[in-house]
């Protein structure tokens, strides 16, 4: 199964870029909102980031409107499962490292990460996950002495 085998949606690149710029502007503007603003004569720590966020939002709005109005270059958006697998994998590791130990958490997180690769068969996924878990455990736990348990506390080894 390739990326083009999954259902796709075609959207304009400029529209997406403008929306992303506005999202970043909103995030940084929201963070800077909690700092004292001051005034033009005595600027506070929130003055410059908030002004830049406003300018970035205006730029994003202009790019998004241009992308919505003019016939621009289209991009294909594929099913997001691969992106989700790649983004969730570190979260799975972080959630499982304390209860299951480093080795098991690394193996499960690596397996979740391999789900993003569409061409892998199950034996290859399992072998890749196991090899990656063993190598990372050897390097980080036994080699560098990371203070995390290699195995779960309830395991007998």
N, CA and C atoms as a LAMMPS dump frame, in Angstrom:
ITEM: TIMESTEP
0
ITEM: NUMBER OF ATOMS
471
ITEM: BOX BOUNDS ff ff ff
-5.0000000000000000e+02 5.0000000000000000e+02
-5.0000000000000000e+02 5.0000000000000000e+02
-5.0000000000000000e+02 5.0000000000000000e+02
ITEM: ATOMS id mol type element x y z
1 1 1 N 0.845 -1.178 0
2 1 2 C 0 0 0
3 1 3 C 0.888 1.239 0
4 2 1 N 0.705 2.105 -0.948
5 2 2 C 1.483 3.334 -1.024
6 2 3 C 0.656 4.498 -0.496
7 3 1 N 1.312 5.656 -0.432
8 3 2 C 0.601 6.839 0.054
9 3 3 C -0.559 7.216 -0.856
10 4 1 N -0.443 6.937 -2.128
11 4 2 C -1.503 7.326 -3.045
12 4 3 C -2.647 6.322 -3.074
13 5 1 N -2.473 5.149 -2.473
14 5 2 C -3.558 4.17 -2.415
15 5 3 C -4.64 4.57 -1.419
16 6 1 N -4.282 5.374 -0.449
17 6 2 C -5.252 5.774 0.561
18 6 3 C -6.085 6.943 0.037
19 7 1 N -7.257 7.167 0.611
20 7 2 C -8.073 8.296 0.177
21 7 3 C -7.309 9.61 0.406
22 8 1 N -7.345 10.472 -0.576
23 8 2 C -6.602 11.723 -0.484
24 8 3 C -7.534 12.91 -0.647
25 9 1 N -7.072 14.048 -0.167
26 9 2 C -7.776 15.311 -0.318
27 9 3 C -6.784 16.281 -0.926
28 10 1 N -7.192 17.03 -1.919
29 10 2 C -6.301 18.001 -2.537
30 10 3 C -6.681 19.389 -2.037
31 11 1 N -5.697 20.097 -1.473
32 11 2 C -5.922 21.453 -0.982
33 11 3 C -4.78 22.347 -1.45
34 12 1 N -4.993 23.632 -1.388
35 12 2 C -3.988 24.584 -1.856
36 12 3 C -2.899 24.773 -0.803
37 13 1 N -1.662 24.793 -1.272
38 13 2 C -0.52 24.931 -0.373
39 13 3 C -0.515 26.272 0.344
40 14 1 N -0.841 27.351 -0.354
41 14 2 C -0.823 28.675 0.266
42 14 3 C -1.874 28.792 1.365
43 15 1 N -2.999 28.164 1.171
44 15 2 C -4.043 28.191 2.196
45 15 3 C -3.568 27.487 3.463
46 16 1 N -2.932 26.344 3.286
47 16 2 C -2.407 25.601 4.439
48 16 3 C -1.3 26.387 5.125
49 17 1 N -0.394 26.969 4.339
50 17 2 C 0.709 27.737 4.917
51 17 3 C 0.181 28.939 5.692
52 18 1 N -0.795 29.63 5.142
53 18 2 C -1.371 30.78 5.847
54 18 3 C -2.038 30.381 7.149
55 19 1 N -2.749 29.265 7.134
56 19 2 C -3.397 28.787 8.366
57 19 3 C -2.365 28.38 9.413
58 20 1 N -1.269 27.76 8.975
59 20 2 C -0.211 27.399 9.925
60 20 3 C 0.454 28.644 10.518
61 21 1 N 0.692 29.651 9.686
62 21 2 C 1.263 30.894 10.212
63 21 3 C 0.335 31.534 11.239
64 22 1 N -0.955 31.529 10.955
65 22 2 C -1.91 32.106 11.918
66 22 3 C -1.985 31.273 13.196
67 23 1 N -1.857 29.962 13.084
68 23 2 C -1.878 29.118 14.283
69 23 3 C -0.655 29.386 15.152
70 24 1 N 0.53 29.497 14.524
71 24 2 C 1.725 29.835 15.294
72 24 3 C 1.591 31.213 15.923
73 25 1 N 1.05 32.17 15.194
74 25 2 C 0.867 33.516 15.729
75 25 3 C -0.073 33.493 16.935
76 26 1 N -1.139 32.725 16.834
77 26 2 C -2.085 32.636 17.957
78 26 3 C -1.428 31.981 19.169
79 27 1 N -0.633 30.949 18.945
80 27 2 C 0.028 30.268 20.061
81 27 3 C 1.029 31.191 20.756
82 28 1 N 1.899 31.826 19.976
83 28 2 C 2.891 32.702 20.592
84 28 3 C 2.262 33.97 21.148
85 29 1 N 1.229 34.468 20.495
86 29 2 C 0.514 35.619 21.042
87 29 3 C -0.177 35.279 22.351
88 30 1 N -0.735 34.082 22.422
89 30 2 C -1.372 33.652 23.671
90 30 3 C -0.383 33.5 24.806
91 31 1 N 0.812 33.014 24.496
92 31 2 C 1.845 32.893 25.532
93 31 3 C 2.307 34.268 25.985
94 32 1 N 2.536 35.173 25.019
95 32 2 C 3.046 36.5 25.381
96 32 3 C 1.989 37.36 26.063
97 33 1 N 0.73 36.973 25.962
98 33 2 C -0.356 37.738 26.584
99 33 3 C -0.208 37.793 28.113
100 34 1 N 0.421 36.785 28.688
101 34 2 C 0.544 36.716 30.142
102 34 3 C 1.725 37.51 30.686
103 35 1 N 2.524 38.102 29.812
104 35 2 C 3.634 38.957 30.248
105 35 3 C 3.183 40.407 30.239
106 36 1 N 3.766 41.224 31.099
107 36 2 C 3.388 42.643 31.107
108 36 3 C 3.678 43.293 29.751
109 37 1 N 2.695 44.033 29.228
110 37 2 C 2.821 44.62 27.905
111 37 3 C 3.608 45.927 27.926
112 38 1 N 3.325 46.783 28.885
113 38 2 C 3.985 48.083 28.933
114 38 3 C 3.361 49.028 27.919
115 39 1 N 4.143 49.991 27.459
116 39 2 C 3.692 50.905 26.405
117 39 3 C 4.854 51.152 25.454
118 40 1 N 4.644 52.031 24.464
119 40 2 C 5.68 52.246 23.458
120 40 3 C 6.929 52.883 24.067
121 41 1 N 6.772 53.689 25.109
122 41 2 C 7.928 54.342 25.743
123 41 3 C 8.665 53.378 26.668
124 42 1 N 7.933 52.572 27.402
125 42 2 C 8.534 51.594 28.318
126 42 3 C 7.935 50.226 28.007
127 43 1 N 8.586 49.526 27.094
128 43 2 C 8.07 48.229 26.662
129 43 3 C 8.307 47.171 27.731
130 44 1 N 7.286 46.367 27.959
131 44 2 C 7.417 45.244 28.863
132 44 3 C 7.886 44.011 28.099
133 45 1 N 8.093 42.904 28.81
134 45 2 C 8.571 41.686 28.149
135 45 3 C 7.559 41.068 27.186
136 46 1 N 6.294 41.446 27.262
137 46 2 C 5.296 40.906 26.362
138 46 3 C 5.043 41.773 25.141
139 47 1 N 5.636 42.964 25.1
140 47 2 C 5.374 43.909 24.012
141 47 3 C 5.851 43.377 22.664
142 48 1 N 7.118 43.076 22.564
143 48 2 C 7.708 42.658 21.29
144 48 3 C 7.126 41.342 20.782
145 49 1 N 7.006 40.289 21.631
146 49 2 C 6.408 39.047 21.115
147 49 3 C 4.963 39.212 20.656
148 50 1 N 4.188 40.048 21.363
149 50 2 C 2.793 40.233 20.974
150 50 3 C 2.686 41.002 19.66
151 51 1 N 3.527 42.019 19.48
152 51 2 C 3.525 42.762 18.216
153 51 3 C 3.958 41.85 17.068
154 52 1 N 5.005 41.058 17.282
155 52 2 C 5.444 40.125 16.233
156 52 3 C 4.372 39.085 15.927
157 53 1 N 3.67 38.621 16.956
158 53 2 C 2.593 37.657 16.735
159 53 3 C 1.478 38.276 15.901
160 54 1 N 1.159 39.525 16.167
161 54 2 C 0.149 40.221 15.369
162 54 3 C 0.576 40.374 13.92
163 55 1 N 1.846 40.722 13.702
164 55 2 C 2.353 40.832 12.331
165 55 3 C 2.35 39.478 11.624
166 56 1 N 2.729 38.443 12.342
167 56 2 C 2.721 37.096 11.764
168 56 3 C 1.301 36.66 11.423
169 57 1 N 0.34 37.018 12.269
170 57 2 C -1.056 36.681 11.991
171 57 3 C -1.548 37.42 10.75
172 58 1 N -1.182 38.688 10.602
173 58 2 C -1.566 39.442 9.403
174 58 3 C -0.947 38.83 8.149
175 59 1 N 0.314 38.457 8.23
176 59 2 C 0.978 37.8 7.106
177 59 3 C 0.299 36.47 6.775
178 60 1 N -0.023 35.698 7.796
179 60 2 C -0.718 34.432 7.59
180 60 3 C -2.086 34.617 6.964
181 61 1 N -2.794 35.652 7.394
182 61 2 C -4.104 35.932 6.82
183 61 3 C -3.972 36.308 5.346
184 62 1 N -2.98 37.121 5.026
185 62 2 C -2.77 37.514 3.627
186 62 3 C -2.424 36.305 2.763
187 63 1 N -1.56 35.429 3.26
188 63 2 C -1.182 34.244 2.496
189 63 3 C -2.385 33.307 2.338
190 64 1 N -3.178 33.154 3.387
191 64 2 C -4.34 32.268 3.321
192 64 3 C -5.399 32.804 2.362
193 65 1 N -5.636 34.102 2.399
194 65 2 C -6.624 34.688 1.488
195 65 3 C -6.143 34.553 0.043
196 66 1 N -4.863 34.816 -0.179
197 66 2 C -4.299 34.66 -1.526
198 66 3 C -4.432 33.209 -1.994
199 67 1 N -4.185 32.271 -1.096
200 67 2 C -4.303 30.866 -1.452
201 67 3 C -5.725 30.439 -1.716
202 68 1 N -6.689 31.079 -1.041
203 68 2 C -8.088 30.722 -1.242
204 68 3 C -8.658 31.339 -2.505
205 69 1 N -8.136 32.501 -2.895
206 69 2 C -8.698 33.227 -4.032
207 69 3 C -8.042 32.843 -5.35
208 70 1 N -6.727 32.749 -5.375
209 70 2 C -6.034 32.479 -6.641
210 70 3 C -5.851 30.979 -6.842
211 71 1 N -5.84 30.543 -8.087
212 71 2 C -5.571 29.122 -8.351
213 71 3 C -4.077 28.858 -8.19
214 72 1 N -3.705 28.344 -7.064
215 72 2 C -2.301 28.093 -6.771
216 72 3 C -1.968 26.625 -6.882
217 73 1 N -0.785 26.302 -6.416
218 73 2 C -0.307 24.925 -6.457
219 73 3 C -1.068 24.091 -5.433
220 74 1 N -1.471 22.898 -5.856
221 74 2 C -2.226 22.009 -4.974
222 74 3 C -1.277 21.02 -4.303
223 75 1 N -1.659 20.558 -3.124
224 75 2 C -0.906 19.517 -2.441
225 75 3 C -1.862 18.393 -2.075
226 76 1 N -1.334 17.212 -1.976
227 76 2 C -2.144 16.05 -1.636
228 76 3 C -1.941 15.719 -0.169
229 77 1 N -3.006 15.631 0.553
230 77 2 C -2.96 15.26 1.965
231 77 3 C -3.403 13.809 2.069
232 78 1 N -2.557 12.974 2.612
233 78 2 C -2.87 11.556 2.721
234 78 3 C -3.506 11.262 4.07
235 79 1 N -3.924 10.053 4.219
236 79 2 C -4.522 9.615 5.482
237 79 3 C -3.524 9.848 6.617
238 80 1 N -3.942 10.43 7.716
239 80 2 C -2.991 10.839 8.758
240 80 3 C -2.493 9.73 9.676
241 81 1 N -2.802 8.48 9.412
242 81 2 C -2.397 7.423 10.335
243 81 3 C -0.884 7.321 10.463
244 82 1 N -0.163 7.544 9.37
245 82 2 C 1.298 7.461 9.442
246 82 3 C 1.872 8.568 10.297
247 83 1 N 1.326 9.758 10.154
248 83 2 C 1.786 10.875 10.973
249 83 3 C 1.48 10.628 12.449
250 84 1 N 0.289 10.129 12.701
251 84 2 C -0.119 9.863 14.081
252 84 3 C 0.786 8.804 14.71
253 85 1 N 1.103 7.754 13.975
254 85 2 C 1.994 6.71 14.503
255 85 3 C 3.365 7.284 14.846
256 86 1 N 3.893 8.111 13.958
257 86 2 C 5.209 8.693 14.203
258 86 3 C 5.186 9.66 15.378
259 87 1 N 4.097 10.383 15.571
260 87 2 C 4.015 11.34 16.671
261 87 3 C 3.659 10.69 18.001
262 88 1 N 2.907 9.602 17.96
263 88 2 C 2.472 8.939 19.193
264 88 3 C 3.571 8.057 19.771
265 89 1 N 4.476 7.6 18.95
266 89 2 C 5.514 6.674 19.396
267 89 3 C 6.32 7.193 20.597
268 90 1 N 6.831 8.43 20.59
269 90 2 C 7.54 8.909 21.786
270 90 3 C 6.636 9.048 23.004
271 91 1 N 5.36 9.362 22.773
272 91 2 C 4.42 9.463 23.899
273 91 3 C 4.188 8.092 24.528
274 92 1 N 4.113 7.066 23.698
275 92 2 C 3.958 5.694 24.196
276 92 3 C 5.178 5.319 25.035
277 93 1 N 6.364 5.662 24.54
278 93 2 C 7.575 5.362 25.3
279 93 3 C 7.552 6.06 26.655
280 94 1 N 7.221 7.337 26.665
281 94 2 C 7.185 8.085 27.918
282 94 3 C 6.165 7.55 28.908
283 95 1 N 5.044 7.092 28.394
284 95 2 C 4.005 6.563 29.282
285 95 3 C 4.347 5.182 29.826
286 96 1 N 5.131 4.404 29.079
287 96 2 C 5.383 3.018 29.475
288 96 3 C 6.741 2.779 30.117
289 97 1 N 7.644 3.749 30.086
290 97 2 C 9.008 3.484 30.557
291 97 3 C 9.056 3.189 32.06
292 98 1 N 8.274 3.838 32.857
293 98 2 C 8.287 3.563 34.308
294 98 3 C 7.611 2.24 34.659
295 99 1 N 6.39 1.979 34.171
296 99 2 C 5.755 0.72 34.578
297 99 3 C 6.341 -0.529 33.925
298 100 1 N 6.827 -0.447 32.69
299 100 2 C 7.302 -1.643 31.994
300 100 3 C 8.811 -1.756 31.9
301 101 1 N 9.522 -0.69 32.192
302 101 2 C 10.971 -0.695 32.036
303 101 3 C 11.372 -0.187 30.66
304 102 1 N 12.646 0.154 30.533
305 102 2 C 13.156 0.774 29.317
306 102 3 C 13.065 -0.158 28.107
307 103 1 N 13.444 -1.414 28.275
308 103 2 C 13.482 -2.355 27.156
309 103 3 C 12.104 -2.575 26.549
310 104 1 N 11.118 -2.872 27.366
311 104 2 C 9.766 -3.125 26.863
312 104 3 C 9.147 -1.855 26.284
313 105 1 N 9.361 -0.721 26.951
314 105 2 C 8.817 0.535 26.444
315 105 3 C 9.437 0.902 25.106
316 106 1 N 10.735 0.696 24.966
317 106 2 C 11.401 0.984 23.693
318 106 3 C 10.902 0.051 22.595
319 107 1 N 10.683 -1.205 22.918
320 107 2 C 10.19 -2.158 21.92
321 107 3 C 8.788 -1.796 21.459
322 108 1 N 7.917 -1.457 22.383
323 108 2 C 6.54 -1.1 22.02
324 108 3 C 6.513 0.213 21.248
325 109 1 N 7.287 1.202 21.702
326 109 2 C 7.332 2.484 20.999
327 109 3 C 7.906 2.323 19.592
328 110 1 N 8.915 1.49 19.455
329 110 2 C 9.485 1.242 18.126
330 110 3 C 8.48 0.534 17.231
331 111 1 N 7.716 -0.38 17.795
332 111 2 C 6.694 -1.061 17
333 111 3 C 5.625 -0.078 16.532
334 112 1 N 5.201 0.802 17.42
335 112 2 C 4.222 1.823 17.024
336 112 3 C 4.813 2.71 15.93
337 113 1 N 6.087 3.029 16.037
338 113 2 C 6.742 3.819 15.004
339 113 3 C 6.82 3.106 13.672
340 114 1 N 7.006 1.786 13.686
341 114 2 C 7.072 1.042 12.425
342 114 3 C 5.719 0.972 11.728
343 115 1 N 4.652 1.218 12.452
344 115 2 C 3.33 1.224 11.816
345 115 3 C 3.203 2.369 10.815
346 116 1 N 4.089 3.359 10.905
347 116 2 C 4.078 4.454 9.937
348 116 3 C 4.628 4.027 8.587
349 117 1 N 5.415 2.965 8.555
350 117 2 C 5.963 2.463 7.29
351 117 3 C 4.972 1.49 6.679
352 118 1 N 4.487 1.82 5.502
353 118 2 C 3.412 1.009 4.921
354 118 3 C 3.901 -0.301 4.31
355 119 1 N 5.151 -0.373 3.876
356 119 2 C 5.615 -1.555 3.17
357 119 3 C 6.176 -2.659 4.048
358 120 1 N 6.217 -2.488 5.338
359 120 2 C 6.815 -3.499 6.216
360 120 3 C 5.832 -4.619 6.523
361 121 1 N 6.345 -5.822 6.498
362 121 2 C 5.54 -6.967 6.928
363 121 3 C 5.719 -7.144 8.43
364 122 1 N 4.839 -7.91 9.038
365 122 2 C 4.835 -8.054 10.491
366 122 3 C 6.138 -8.636 11.049
367 123 1 N 6.731 -9.678 10.459
368 123 2 C 7.996 -10.177 11.013
369 123 3 C 9.109 -9.128 10.973
370 124 1 N 9.12 -8.327 9.933
371 124 2 C 10.131 -7.275 9.831
372 124 3 C 9.882 -6.203 10.885
373 125 1 N 8.623 -5.86 11.105
374 125 2 C 8.277 -4.88 12.154
375 125 3 C 8.743 -5.373 13.53
376 126 1 N 8.446 -6.621 13.817
377 126 2 C 8.813 -7.175 15.119
378 126 3 C 10.331 -7.253 15.287
379 127 1 N 11.03 -7.687 14.253
380 127 2 C 12.49 -7.776 14.323
381 127 3 C 13.122 -6.39 14.467
382 128 1 N 12.618 -5.436 13.729
383 128 2 C 13.13 -4.071 13.821
384 128 3 C 12.892 -3.493 15.214
385 129 1 N 11.707 -3.707 15.731
386 129 2 C 11.378 -3.194 17.067
387 129 3 C 12.262 -3.821 18.136
388 130 1 N 12.439 -5.122 18.06
389 130 2 C 13.264 -5.817 19.045
390 130 3 C 14.719 -5.384 18.954
391 131 1 N 15.256 -5.301 17.743
392 131 2 C 16.658 -4.89 17.572
393 131 3 C 16.872 -3.463 18.059
394 132 1 N 15.949 -2.578 17.725
395 132 2 C 16.075 -1.192 18.171
396 132 3 C 15.986 -1.088 19.691
397 133 1 N 15.099 -1.864 20.291
398 133 2 C 14.962 -1.841 21.749
399 133 3 C 16.22 -2.356 22.434
400 134 1 N 16.791 -3.431 21.929
401 134 2 C 18.007 -3.997 22.532
402 134 3 C 19.182 -3.028 22.394
403 135 1 N 19.342 -2.441 21.207
404 135 2 C 20.453 -1.51 20.987
405 135 3 C 20.308 -0.267 21.848
406 136 1 N 19.111 0.316 21.905
407 136 2 C 18.941 1.523 22.724
408 136 3 C 19.097 1.222 24.203
409 137 1 N 18.643 0.064 24.651
410 137 2 C 18.845 -0.313 26.053
411 137 3 C 20.323 -0.492 26.348
412 138 1 N 21.044 -1.132 25.452
413 138 2 C 22.484 -1.326 25.651
414 138 3 C 23.215 0.008 25.705
415 139 1 N 22.855 0.922 24.82
416 139 2 C 23.549 2.211 24.775
417 139 3 C 23.176 3.084 25.968
418 140 1 N 21.887 3.275 26.209
419 140 2 C 21.464 4.261 27.2
420 140 3 C 21.455 3.735 28.633
421 141 1 N 21.058 2.511 28.841
422 141 2 C 20.968 1.985 30.209
423 141 3 C 22.301 1.41 30.659
424 142 1 N 22.829 0.477 29.886
425 142 2 C 24.055 -0.196 30.307
426 142 3 C 25.299 0.599 29.94
427 143 1 N 25.315 1.256 28.798
428 143 2 C 26.491 2.008 28.37
429 143 3 C 26.625 3.358 29.062
430 144 1 N 25.578 4.167 28.998
431 144 2 C 25.636 5.514 29.57
432 144 3 C 25.136 5.586 31.009
433 145 1 N 24.532 4.53 31.49
434 145 2 C 24.08 4.489 32.878
435 145 3 C 22.871 5.366 33.166
436 146 1 N 21.945 5.477 32.233
437 146 2 C 20.726 6.249 32.445
438 146 3 C 19.973 5.661 33.638
439 147 1 N 19.569 6.498 34.591
440 147 2 C 18.949 5.955 35.813
441 147 3 C 17.484 5.553 35.626
442 148 1 N 17.231 4.661 34.718
443 148 2 C 15.901 4.094 34.516
444 148 3 C 16.028 2.58 34.576
445 149 1 N 15.01 1.901 35.062
446 149 2 C 15.103 0.431 35.103
447 149 3 C 15.024 -0.148 33.697
448 150 1 N 15.908 -1.079 33.4
449 150 2 C 15.89 -1.732 32.084
450 150 3 C 14.684 -2.648 31.967
451 151 1 N 14.305 -3.262 33.072
452 151 2 C 13.162 -4.16 33.092
453 151 3 C 12.172 -3.658 34.134
454 152 1 N 10.921 -4.09 34.019
455 152 2 C 9.911 -3.704 34.991
456 152 3 C 10.276 -4.264 36.361
457 153 1 N 9.857 -3.567 37.384
458 153 2 C 10.192 -4.01 38.755
459 153 3 C 9.512 -5.331 39.102
460 154 1 N 8.393 -5.628 38.474
461 154 2 C 7.685 -6.858 38.766
462 154 3 C 8.218 -8.048 37.987
463 155 1 N 9.172 -7.811 37.058
464 155 2 C 9.78 -8.922 36.328
465 155 3 C 10.875 -9.56 37.175
466 156 1 N 11.05 -10.86 37.084
467 156 2 C 11.998 -11.536 37.983
468 156 3 C 13.466 -11.336 37.631
469 157 1 N 13.846 -10.662 36.527
470 157 2 C 15.262 -10.516 36.222
471 157 3 C 15.731 -9.167 36.501
